[in-house]
Amino acid sequence: VSPDASEWPIDGPEIGRGHACLWGAVACVLAHKQAESFAWQDATLSDSWFGAAFTIFLESNEGTMAGRALQEWAESRRLLGDEEGANILFLGATCIFMLIGNQQRLSLVANRPSESGPVAMDSSFFLNRPATSQESQALSSVLGARNTHKFFKAVG
């Protein structure tokens, strides 16, 4: 939660803190540390970390990252089997991407509630390489990817 300020010198320490919270949330999800309900407040669980990341990005006028935090949060709720919570969070991400005019992310997120299961593509995060342009156009989250779902199920 307190990253090295020199790690993201362009963004500044507050944005770095938002990134740290977002990745902390992803790590909690992969370790199966999620609340039964996304309204549950426990600072050791992923939902609190996603909420902190969202708030930091929103207050820092980082709309794309705020929407991405909601999108990853929605995918985390889906991994847990909470479709209702996921749909609420997908709607929030959709609204943010619409408001900031990010059409690429908007089109990806707007369709996710009607899709079942993971996106039929692997996340480059687990492949230890940057995403290709094709991957970036089809998948805009780590937790929504096919290989993430396999990992999550194998660990749990």
Disulfide bonds with the S-S distance in Angstrom:
none
